[in-house]
Amino acid sequence: MAEGKRQIDQPSTTERQVRDRTLSDKVYESILAKIMDGDIPIGAKLPTEQTLSEELGVSRPILRQALKQLREDDVVVSRQGSGSYVKRRPEGAVLDFAPVGSIADIQRTFEFRAAVEGEAAFLAAERRTDANLKQLQETLEELDRCISENELGVVADEDFHVAVCNASDNKYFVAARSSMKSNILTGMNLTRNLSLTKPEDRLRLVQGEHYDIFEAIRARDSEAARAAMRAHVENARKRIFEG
């Protein structure tokens, strides 16, 4: 019985992965905070893996997961045989709309959205009705109005993405996205607030991505719709770190 009890107490592979993911997110946020605070300036080399892992109290595999995420966010760049260097310092405005401790969660939400909404767009192009197109068109027109009047436009942005899921004619895409609505809106508020600090061209660029998705769905081009949606969500994620 004792042996059986020890086996029950052993963490599962999934539990270990979740624990490791949580640790790597914390390390990611710690290094990001150092960069944003200017402790590690642009062009500077990060401390060695051994130094960082000891300083942060984590294993090297955990540290490497965090560094990988920083590279994907285009904040850090690796140079073969030399180490990792700070490529860009995310602008301080990011912290006006999202504390550093929430940024990893926001990034994970974008990963979720790219997967779910990309497939929803693919099916929407195959199954959309005239009513779906009308709903999408109306949300785009509302977004155009928000840009012209310098409004945030989070509600209209969310309505557009919900309309794409509705057009997929699969209630589970709608349900999956709805389950993450709070996280998604946090990310949208961040990206659209940041865009308002930029010239209007930034919002026009984002809106152009929305129109690319719409046109692919209208043309019943499933592959193009999926690609356009995934590119749009990935671009939104990257725009968080544009300095």
SEDO-319424 format. One record per residue: z, x negated, y negated of N, C-alpha, C in turn; chain. Coordinates in Angstrom, 3 decimals, padded with zeros to 6 digits. Example, Ala and Ser with C-alpha at 12.3 -4.5 7.8 and 13.67 -1.06 7.14 Angstrom:
// SEDO-319424
       n.zz       n.xx       n.yy      ca.zz      ca.xx      ca.yy       c.zz       c.xx       c.yy   chaine
    007.800   -013.190    005.690    007.800   -012.300    004.500    007.800   -013.200    003.300        A
    007.080   -012.850    002.250    007.140   -013.670    001.060    007.870   -012.900   -000.030        A
This chain:
// SEDO-319424
       n.zz       n.xx       n.yy      ca.zz      ca.xx      ca.yy       c.zz       c.xx       c.yy   chaine
    000.000   -000.826    001.213    000.000    000.000    000.000    000.000   -000.859   -001.262        A
    000.775   -001.976   -001.184    000.836   -002.842   -002.371   -000.527   -003.403   -002.701        A
   -001.254   -003.792   -001.615   -002.586   -004.351   -001.846   -003.507   -003.311   -002.465        A
   -003.386   -002.067   -001.935   -004.195   -000.993   -002.495   -003.865   -000.739   -003.950        A
   -002.564   -000.838   -004.278   -002.142   -000.624   -005.661   -002.740   -001.679   -006.575        A
   -002.754   -002.949   -006.118   -003.319   -004.014   -006.939   -004.806   -003.777   -007.187        A
   -005.497   -003.240   -006.158   -006.919   -002.969   -006.309   -007.159   -001.870   -007.339        A
   -006.304   -000.858   -007.341   -006.439    000.234   -008.295   -006.225   -000.282   -009.722        A
   -005.291   -001.233   -009.861   -004.962   -001.742   -011.189   -006.016   -002.681   -011.759        A
   -006.895   -003.190   -010.903   -007.923   -004.096   -011.395   -008.897   -003.347   -012.305        A
   -009.185   -003.882   -013.481   -010.134   -003.192   -014.376   -011.516   -003.164   -013.761        A
   -012.203   -002.045   -013.950   -013.555   -001.923   -013.438   -014.502   -002.767   -014.273        A
   -015.721   -002.940   -013.751   -016.733   -003.676   -014.505   -016.989   -003.009   -015.852        A
   -017.053   -001.680   -015.842   -017.287   -000.948   -017.095   -016.155   -001.164   -018.075        A
   -014.906   -001.120   -017.571   -013.749   -001.327   -018.450   -013.765   -002.727   -019.060        A
   -014.136   -003.716   -018.247   -014.211   -005.081   -018.771   -015.302   -005.195   -019.823        A
   -016.435   -004.520   -019.600   -017.526   -004.568   -020.567   -017.115   -003.941   -021.887        A
   -016.409   -002.802   -021.814   -015.949   -002.130   -023.033   -014.955   -003.022   -023.775        A
   -014.027   -003.631   -023.013   -013.049   -004.519   -023.633   -013.739   -005.701   -024.303        A
   -014.691   -006.302   -023.591   -015.423   -007.439   -024.152   -016.219   -007.036   -025.383        A
   -016.825   -005.849   -025.323   -017.599   -005.367   -026.460   -016.694   -005.182   -027.676        A
   -015.496   -004.618   -027.446   -014.558   -004.425   -028.546   -014.144   -005.754   -029.148        A
   -013.874   -006.730   -028.309   -013.487   -008.049   -028.787   -014.627   -008.709   -029.561        A
   -015.837   -008.608   -029.033   -016.972   -009.235   -029.714   -017.229   -008.571   -031.068        A
   -016.997   -007.259   -031.159   -017.144   -006.570   -032.443   -016.130   -007.089   -033.453        A
   -014.904   -007.314   -032.996   -013.872   -007.825   -033.905   -014.212   -009.237   -034.380        A
   -014.742   -010.044   -033.456   -015.139   -011.402   -033.831   -016.307   -011.351   -034.810        A
   -017.263   -010.472   -034.520   -018.415   -010.271   -035.415   -017.933   -009.939   -036.821        A
   -016.997   -009.019   -036.913   -016.501   -008.589   -038.213   -015.717   -009.699   -038.916        A
   -014.990   -010.507   -038.141   -014.223   -011.610   -038.730   -015.148   -012.653   -039.346        A
   -016.207   -013.018   -038.608   -017.155   -014.014   -039.133   -017.919   -013.434   -040.319        A
   -018.310   -012.154   -040.205   -019.035   -011.512   -041.304   -018.190   -011.488   -042.573        A
   -016.896   -011.224   -042.424   -016.010   -011.185   -043.584   -015.938   -012.550   -044.255        A
   -015.900   -013.615   -043.456   -015.874   -014.970   -044.022   -017.147   -015.251   -044.825        A
   -018.266   -014.768   -044.303   -019.544   -014.982   -044.995   -019.592   -014.168   -046.286        A
   -019.162   -012.914   -046.199   -019.217   -012.040   -047.374   -018.228   -012.480   -048.451        A
   -017.116   -013.084   -048.028   -016.131   -013.575   -048.995   -016.536   -014.913   -049.601        A
   -017.609   -015.507   -049.058   -018.066   -016.783   -049.574   -017.373   -017.984   -048.960        A
   -016.518   -017.747   -047.960   -015.840   -018.869   -047.299   -016.832   -019.757   -046.554        A
   -017.905   -019.121   -046.058   -018.991   -019.879   -045.424   -020.247   -019.525   -046.216        A
   -020.685   -020.383   -047.124   -021.806   -020.053   -048.011   -023.162   -020.080   -047.316        A
   -024.165   -019.519   -047.985   -025.534   -019.540   -047.476   -025.979   -020.987   -047.267        A
   -026.578   -021.228   -046.113   -027.052   -022.568   -045.783   -026.036   -023.420   -045.068        A
   -024.777   -022.978   -045.078   -023.724   -023.764   -044.433   -023.759   -023.572   -042.913        A
   -023.346   -024.597   -042.228   -023.273   -024.533   -040.770   -021.954   -023.904   -040.356        A
   -022.024   -022.998   -039.386   -020.802   -022.416   -038.861   -020.042   -023.476   -038.072        A
   -018.719   -023.343   -037.983   -017.969   -024.254   -037.119   -018.509   -024.190   -035.684        A
   -018.209   -025.202   -034.903   -018.683   -025.236   -033.514   -018.112   -024.063   -032.734        A
   -018.760   -023.744   -031.614   -018.275   -022.651   -030.772   -016.839   -022.902   -030.334        A
   -016.530   -024.139   -029.985   -015.172   -024.453   -029.554   -014.169   -024.186   -030.668        A
   -014.517   -024.638   -031.876   -013.618   -024.443   -033.020   -013.424   -022.962   -033.316        A
   -014.537   -022.212   -033.350   -014.444   -020.783   -033.658   -013.683   -020.019   -032.577        A
   -013.967   -020.326   -031.323   -013.303   -019.601   -030.235   -011.800   -019.856   -030.259        A
   -011.408   -021.090   -030.588   -009.975   -021.402   -030.676   -009.350   -020.734   -031.898        A
   -010.068   -020.766   -033.010   -009.552   -020.171   -034.243   -009.371   -018.663   -034.107        A
   -010.318   -018.028   -033.417   -010.291   -016.567   -033.291   -009.586   -016.097   -032.023        A
   -009.249   -017.029   -031.153   -008.499   -016.685   -029.946   -009.289   -015.915   -028.908        A
   -010.577   -016.258   -028.767   -011.418   -015.570   -027.782   -012.192   -016.601   -026.965        A
   -012.758   -016.141   -025.869   -013.553   -017.023   -025.034   -014.916   -017.266   -025.667        A
   -015.604   -018.296   -025.214   -016.932   -018.580   -025.746   -017.940   -017.470   -025.451        A
   -017.923   -016.859   -024.249   -018.861   -015.743   -024.013   -018.691   -014.601   -025.009        A
   -017.424   -014.299   -025.368   -017.172   -013.248   -026.360   -017.730   -013.678   -027.713        A
   -017.478   -014.916   -028.079   -017.981   -015.446   -029.349   -019.502   -015.396   -029.390        A
   -020.146   -015.730   -028.287   -021.617   -015.754   -028.255   -022.201   -014.355   -028.436        A
   -021.505   -013.342   -027.921   -021.964   -011.962   -028.155   -021.951   -011.638   -029.648        A
   -020.880   -012.074   -030.325   -020.769   -011.814   -031.767   -021.843   -012.568   -032.541        A
   -022.087   -013.817   -032.168   -023.116   -014.610   -032.846   -024.498   -014.020   -032.616        A
   -024.722   -013.503   -031.419   -026.006   -012.867   -031.111   -026.240   -011.676   -032.034        A
   -025.195   -010.879   -032.267   -025.324   -009.726   -033.157   -025.593   -010.170   -034.591        A
   -024.946   -011.223   -035.021   -025.173   -011.737   -036.377   -026.602   -012.251   -036.532        A
   -027.150   -012.835   -035.465   -028.555   -013.279   -035.515   -029.487   -012.082   -035.594        A
   -029.184   -011.040   -034.815   -030.027   -009.846   -034.827   -029.987   -009.162   -036.193        A
   -028.871   -009.294   -036.884   -028.737   -008.711   -038.221   -029.315   -009.622   -039.295        A
   -029.857   -010.748   -038.864   -030.515   -011.695   -039.770   -029.542   -012.321   -040.759        A
   -028.278   -012.388   -040.376   -027.258   -013.005   -041.220   -027.103   -014.489   -040.866        A
   -027.274   -014.779   -039.587   -027.112   -016.141   -039.079   -028.380   -016.553   -038.352        A
   -028.725   -017.822   -038.412   -029.882   -018.347   -037.698   -029.438   -019.552   -036.877        A
   -029.948   -019.657   -035.657   -029.621   -020.793   -034.797   -030.728   -021.828   -034.858        A
   -030.332   -023.075   -034.899   -031.290   -024.174   -034.886   -031.051   -024.993   -033.634        A
   -032.097   -025.131   -032.850   -031.995   -025.798   -031.561   -031.336   -027.174   -031.692        A
   -030.252   -027.357   -030.941   -029.575   -028.642   -030.917   -028.743   -028.948   -032.139        A
   -028.669   -027.988   -033.075   -027.939   -028.243   -034.315   -026.780   -027.291   -034.518        A
   -026.950   -026.031   -034.147   -025.881   -025.059   -034.336   -026.360   -023.824   -035.067        A
   -025.411   -023.044   -035.567   -025.713   -021.801   -036.273   -025.438   -021.964   -037.761        A
   -026.340   -021.407   -038.577   -026.238   -021.533   -040.031   -026.309   -020.146   -040.674        A
   -025.649   -020.005   -041.819   -025.693   -018.749   -042.562   -027.050   -018.639   -043.249        A
   -027.773   -017.581   -042.920   -029.097   -017.366   -043.502   -029.024   -016.529   -044.768        A
   -028.165   -015.519   -044.738   -028.033   -014.672   -045.925   -026.612   -014.144   -046.012        A
   -026.205   -013.844   -047.219   -024.893   -013.253   -047.467   -025.095   -011.802   -047.858        A
   -024.660   -010.873   -047.009   -024.815   -009.458   -047.368   -024.190   -009.185   -048.730        A
   -024.846   -008.367   -049.514   -024.357   -008.097   -050.860   -023.008   -007.396   -050.833        A
   -022.213   -007.672   -051.838   -020.868   -007.112   -051.909   -020.844   -005.602   -051.972        A
   -021.944   -004.988   -052.419   -021.994   -003.525   -052.519   -021.778   -002.853   -051.177        A
   -022.075   -003.558   -050.091   -021.860   -002.984   -048.759   -020.413   -002.533   -048.617        A
   -019.486   -003.370   -049.090   -018.067   -003.067   -048.938   -017.589   -001.973   -049.889        A
   -018.420   -001.603   -050.862   -018.077   -000.475   -051.723   -018.196    000.844   -050.972        A
   -019.021    000.846   -049.940   -019.300    002.093   -049.209   -018.831    002.065   -047.759        A
   -018.503    000.870   -047.232   -018.033    000.774   -045.846   -017.153   -000.453   -045.697        A
   -015.908   -000.288   -045.248   -015.054   -001.455   -045.031   -015.629   -002.323   -043.926        A
   -015.357   -003.621   -043.996   -015.963   -004.536   -043.032   -015.602   -004.148   -041.601        A
   -014.429   -003.561   -041.402   -014.012   -003.180   -040.062   -014.809   -002.047   -039.449        A
   -015.636   -001.376   -040.264   -016.444   -000.271   -039.731   -017.893   -000.666   -039.494        A
   -018.289   -001.860   -039.944   -019.699   -002.229   -039.918   -020.225   -002.366   -038.499        A
   -019.424   -002.924   -037.590   -019.880   -003.048   -036.206   -020.147   -001.674   -035.603        A
   -019.277   -000.694   -035.895   -019.489    000.667   -035.390   -020.773    001.259   -035.964        A
   -021.020    001.001   -037.240   -022.247    001.505   -037.861   -023.465    000.900   -037.178        A
   -023.404   -000.385   -036.884   -024.523   -001.046   -036.224   -024.755   -000.480   -034.826        A
   -023.689   -000.212   -034.103   -023.829    000.381   -032.760   -024.449    001.767   -032.854        A
   -024.099    002.489   -033.904   -024.670    003.827   -034.092   -026.178    003.742   -034.304        A
   -026.634    002.742   -035.042   -028.075    002.566   -035.227   -028.768    002.269   -033.896        A
   -028.123    001.491   -033.028   -028.698    001.228   -031.710   -028.863    002.535   -030.932        A
   -027.829    003.358   -030.972   -027.858    004.667   -030.310   -028.994    005.523   -030.866        A
   -029.113    005.541   -032.186   -030.131    006.375   -032.816   -031.549    005.918   -032.455        A
   -031.766    004.617   -032.446   -033.106    004.112   -032.128   -033.529    004.578   -030.739        A
   -032.598    004.544   -029.799   -032.918    004.955   -028.432   -033.145    006.463   -028.333        A
   -032.190    007.238   -028.824   -032.260    008.695   -028.689   -033.361    009.298   -029.555        A
   -033.399    008.910   -030.817   -034.363    009.537   -031.724   -035.784    009.044   -031.477        A
   -035.918    007.833   -030.959   -037.252    007.360   -030.601   -037.875    008.229   -029.524        A
   -037.086    008.551   -028.496   -037.601    009.400   -027.412   -037.770    010.844   -027.878        A
   -036.877    011.289   -028.761   -037.020    012.649   -029.303   -038.331    012.768   -030.077        A
   -038.680    011.748   -030.846   -039.933    011.764   -031.603   -041.138    011.757   -030.667        A
   -041.024    010.993   -029.582   -042.098    010.943   -028.586   -042.388    012.351   -028.054        A
   -041.335    013.065   -027.657   -041.508    014.414   -027.114   -041.890    015.409   -028.200        A
   -041.384    015.185   -029.409   -041.733    016.086   -030.513   -043.239    016.083   -030.758        A
   -043.853    014.915   -030.637   -045.305    014.822   -030.837   -046.059    015.604   -029.768        A
   -045.497    015.682   -028.587   -046.147    016.423   -027.504   -045.913    017.925   -027.596        A
   -044.740    018.316   -028.084   -044.312    019.708   -027.947   -044.182    020.465   -029.259        A
   -044.347    019.815   -030.369   -044.062    020.455   -031.652   -044.931    021.703   -031.846        A
   -044.347    022.649   -032.577   -045.049    023.879   -032.926   -045.367    023.855   -034.426        A
   -046.130    024.831   -034.868   -046.405    024.930   -036.304   -045.109    025.139   -037.088        A
   -044.174    025.887   -036.482   -042.886    026.124   -037.142   -042.112    024.811   -037.292        A
   -042.179    023.958   -036.275   -041.532    022.643   -036.355   -042.122    021.811   -037.485        A
   -043.451    021.838   -037.580   -044.109    021.068   -038.645   -043.696    021.579   -040.018        A
   -043.572    022.893   -040.149   -043.161    023.481   -041.419   -041.747    023.019   -041.786        A
   -040.858    023.005   -040.786   -039.483    022.566   -041.036   -039.453    021.095   -041.459        A
   -040.224    020.270   -040.790   -040.287    018.855   -041.142   -040.850    018.658   -042.551        A
   -041.900    019.394   -042.856   -042.520    019.293   -044.175   -041.529    019.679   -045.266        A
   -040.764    020.726   -045.033   -039.789    021.179   -046.030   -038.705    020.127   -046.272        A
   -038.262    019.466   -045.203   -037.236    018.435   -045.395   -037.811    017.239   -046.150        A
   -039.076    016.905   -045.901   -039.713    015.803   -046.626   -039.855    016.140   -048.109        A
   -040.197    017.377   -048.394   -040.322    017.792   -049.787   -038.969    017.725   -050.498        A
   -037.912    018.092   -049.790   -036.571    018.012   -050.379   -036.174    016.546   -050.622        A
   -036.546    015.669   -049.691   -036.277    014.242   -049.887   -037.060    013.693   -051.079        A
   -038.304    014.144   -051.227   -039.100    013.738   -052.396   -038.405    014.156   -053.698        A
   -037.875    015.371   -053.697   -037.175    015.859   -054.885   -035.936    015.008   -055.166        A
   -035.187    014.669   -054.124   -033.976    013.848   -054.296   -034.313    012.492   -054.905        A
   -035.416    011.899   -054.458   -035.824    010.604   -055.003   -036.177    010.745   -056.482        A
   -036.943    011.779   -056.796   -037.387    011.984   -058.188   -036.212    012.220   -059.121        A
   -035.157    012.871   -058.613   -034.013    013.208   -059.450   -032.830    012.263   -059.231        A
   -033.090    011.165   -058.517   -032.084    010.123   -058.300   -030.829    010.663   -057.622        A
   -031.030    011.555   -056.665   -029.917    012.095   -055.892   -029.787    011.334   -054.574        A
   -028.617    011.397   -053.973   -028.345    010.628   -052.759   -029.242    011.050   -051.605        A
   -029.338    012.347   -051.353   -030.266    012.848   -050.340   -029.826    012.715   -048.900        A
   -028.528    012.546   -048.663   -028.055    012.390   -047.283   -028.296    013.661   -046.466        A
   -028.041    014.814   -047.065   -028.211    016.074   -046.332   -029.668    016.262   -045.925        A
   -030.578    016.016   -046.845   -032.001    016.171   -046.546   -032.452    015.147   -045.506        A
   -031.939    013.939   -045.603   -032.267    012.894   -044.628   -031.813    013.324   -043.238        A
   -030.575    013.798   -043.153   -030.050    014.269   -041.870   -030.869    015.453   -041.359        A
   -031.236    016.361   -042.253   -032.022    017.527   -041.838   -033.364    017.110   -041.239        A
   -033.978    016.082   -041.800   -035.256    015.604   -041.259   -035.091    015.122   -039.828        A
   -034.078    014.323   -039.593   -033.882    013.758   -038.258   -033.472    014.826   -037.241        A
   -032.694    015.793   -037.698   -032.354    016.917   -036.813   -033.612    017.716   -036.477        A
   -034.490    017.882   -037.459   -035.735    018.633   -037.236   -036.621    017.946   -036.199        A
   -036.612    016.620   -036.194   -037.380    015.889   -035.172   -036.807    016.190   -033.796        A
   -035.491    016.165   -033.669   -034.860    016.467   -032.381   -035.147    017.908   -031.964        A
   -035.113    018.825   -032.920   -035.442    020.222   -032.598   -036.869    020.340   -032.073        A
   -037.771    019.582   -032.663   -039.180    019.645   -032.272   -039.418    019.074   -030.878        A
   -038.468    018.298   -030.359   -038.611    017.761   -028.997   -038.481    018.854   -027.945        A
   -037.938    020.017   -028.346   -037.732    021.147   -027.438   -036.849    020.760   -026.257        A
   -035.861    019.899   -026.551   -034.899    019.489   -025.527   -033.514    019.519   -026.167        A
   -032.727    020.483   -025.739   -031.429    020.698   -026.384   -030.484    019.511   -026.227        A
   -030.737    018.671   -025.217   -029.822    017.553   -024.989   -029.990    016.446   -026.026        A
   -031.176    016.288   -026.574   -031.339    015.352   -027.684   -030.543    015.840   -028.888        A
   -030.627    017.135   -029.138   -029.890    017.723   -030.261   -028.390    017.557   -030.038        A
   -027.926    017.823   -028.805   -026.498    017.728   -028.497   -026.000    016.287   -028.582        A
   -026.803    015.354   -028.063   -026.393    013.943   -028.093   -026.236    013.465   -029.529        A
   -027.199    013.830   -030.355   -027.138    013.397   -031.750   -025.998    014.096   -032.487        A
   -025.786    015.361   -032.170   -024.715    016.113   -032.813   -023.346    015.515   -032.488        A
   -023.203    014.987   -031.273   -021.918    014.405   -030.870   -021.578    013.169   -031.687        A
   -022.586    012.554   -032.280   -022.395    011.337   -033.080   -022.585    011.601   -034.575        A
   -022.574    012.849   -034.973   -022.939    013.204   -036.349   -022.079    012.480   -037.382        A
   -020.768    012.424   -037.165   -019.887    011.788   -038.134   -020.263    010.314   -038.318        A
   -020.501    009.610   -037.205   -020.884    008.196   -037.278   -022.236    008.037   -037.957        A
   -023.170    008.931   -037.612   -024.510    008.855   -038.191   -024.464    009.065   -039.702        A
   -023.682    010.038   -040.152   -023.590    010.309   -041.585   -022.936    009.154   -042.338        A
   -022.006    008.466   -041.679   -021.400    007.289   -042.300   -022.476    006.235   -042.572        A
   -023.335    006.002   -041.576   -024.417    005.047   -041.746   -025.423    005.482   -042.796        A
   -025.755    006.771   -042.793   -026.707    007.280   -043.786   -026.157    007.167   -045.198        A
   -024.883    007.498   -045.361   -024.269    007.374   -046.679   -024.321    005.928   -047.167        A
   -024.081    005.001   -046.260   -024.113    003.591   -046.624   -025.514    003.159   -047.041        A
   -026.504    003.444   -046.196   -027.854    002.962   -046.484   -028.446    003.630   -047.721        A
   -028.199    004.921   -047.915   -028.782    005.597   -049.075   -028.051    005.211   -050.362        A
   -026.747    004.984   -050.289   -026.035    004.497   -051.473   -026.528    003.111   -051.867        A
   -026.743    002.259   -050.878   -027.268    000.927   -051.175   -028.661    001.020   -051.792        A
   -029.467    001.953   -051.275   -030.822    002.107   -051.813   -030.807    002.542   -053.269        A
   -029.797    003.345   -053.641   -029.706    003.795   -055.032   -029.371    002.652   -055.983        A
   -028.848    001.545   -055.447   -028.564    000.385   -056.299   -029.800   -000.479   -056.489        A
   -030.891   -000.132   -055.789   -032.143   -000.888   -055.851   -033.161   -000.137   -056.713        A
   -034.281   -000.783   -057.027   -035.363   -000.063   -057.704   -035.840    001.120   -056.845        A
   -036.453    002.094   -057.496   -036.898    003.307   -056.798   -037.855    002.979   -055.653        A
   -038.539    001.846   -055.743   -039.477    001.465   -054.680   -038.799    001.416   -053.320        A
   -037.491    001.076   -053.301   -036.780    001.014   -052.020   -036.749    002.384   -051.363        A
   -036.376    003.415   -052.125   -036.337    004.766   -051.573   -037.726    005.260   -051.210        A
   -038.733    004.862   -051.985   -040.114    005.245   -051.662   -040.552    004.607   -050.352        A
   -040.093    003.384   -050.112   -040.407    002.708   -048.856   -039.795    003.452   -047.679        A
   -038.547    003.832   -047.819   -037.863    004.586   -046.762   -038.563    005.924   -046.530        A
   -038.919    006.580   -047.619   -039.606    007.865   -047.501   -040.968    007.701   -046.829        A
   -041.629    006.589   -047.103   -042.900    006.317   -046.433   -042.734    006.233   -044.928        A
   -041.606    005.697   -044.480   -041.329    005.636   -043.046   -041.146    007.039   -042.473        A
   -040.487    007.910   -043.238   -040.351    009.307   -042.798   -041.725    009.962   -042.643        A
   -042.604    009.711   -043.602   -043.946    010.302   -043.528   -044.741    009.730   -042.351        A
   -044.527    008.477   -042.014   -045.204    007.891   -040.844   -044.803    008.640   -039.573        A
   -043.522    008.949   -039.473   -043.028    009.704   -038.309   -043.664    011.092   -038.281        A
   -043.637    011.748   -039.439   -044.199    013.095   -039.533   -045.675    013.121   -039.165        A
   -046.446    012.192   -039.717   -047.888    012.184   -039.458   -048.188    011.944   -037.979        A
   -047.400    011.091   -037.328   -047.607    010.838   -035.898   -047.289    012.085   -035.079        A
   -046.229    012.790   -035.469   -045.877    014.024   -034.757   -046.961    015.084   -034.995        A
   -047.419    015.210   -036.210   -048.466    016.187   -036.518   -049.747    015.878   -035.736        A
   -050.068    014.593   -035.578   -051.289    014.188   -034.865   -051.120    014.219   -033.352        A
   -049.912    014.563   -032.903   -049.587    014.574   -031.469   -049.779    013.195   -030.830        A
   -049.480    012.161   -031.601   -049.556    010.786   -031.111   -048.145    010.353   -030.710        A
   -047.822    010.553   -029.436   -046.456    010.329   -028.952   -046.002    008.886   -029.118        A
   -046.861    007.957   -028.730   -046.493    006.541   -028.807   -046.248    006.123   -030.249        A
   -047.121    006.574   -031.142   -046.966    006.223   -032.557   -045.694    006.843   -033.134        A
   -045.370    008.052   -032.706   -044.167    008.724   -033.200   -042.917    007.968   -032.757        A
   -042.902    007.582   -031.491   -041.759    006.798   -030.993   -041.631    005.478   -031.752        A
   -042.747    004.766   -031.901   -042.730    003.470   -032.586   -042.290    003.615   -034.037        A
   -042.784    004.660   -034.700   -042.441    004.869   -036.113   -040.957    005.182   -036.274        A
   -040.422    005.996   -035.377   -038.999    006.337   -035.465   -038.132    005.122   -035.171        A
   -038.456    004.389   -034.131   -037.654    003.217   -033.796   -037.714    002.173   -034.918        A
   -038.889    001.994   -035.490   -039.029    001.038   -036.600   -038.203    001.489   -037.803        A
   -038.224    002.782   -038.081   -037.483    003.329   -039.213   -035.979    003.104   -039.048        A
   -035.449    003.403   -037.869   -034.014    003.240   -037.641   -033.634    001.763   -037.659        A
   -034.465    000.921   -037.053   -034.189   -000.512   -037.052   -034.256   -001.086   -038.473        A
   -035.213   -000.624   -039.255   -035.310   -001.079   -040.647   -034.084   -000.641   -041.446        A
   -033.604    000.564   -041.171   -032.408    001.047   -041.869   -031.217    000.149   -041.551        A
   -031.107   -000.240   -040.298   -030.020   -001.137   -039.888   -030.121   -002.474   -040.619        A
   -031.319   -003.008   -040.682   -031.498   -004.310   -041.332   -031.275   -004.240   -042.836        A
   -031.601   -003.087   -043.424   -031.463   -002.971   -044.880   -030.015   -003.079   -045.344        A
   -029.075   -002.850   -044.432   -027.663   -002.988   -044.788   -027.372   -004.411   -045.251        A
   -028.080   -005.371   -044.650   -027.761   -006.768   -044.914   -028.746   -007.452   -045.853        A
   -029.615   -006.687   -046.474   -030.528   -007.288   -047.444   -029.761   -007.622   -048.724        A
   -029.864   -008.871   -049.135   -029.135   -009.300   -050.329   -030.012   -009.206   -051.561        A
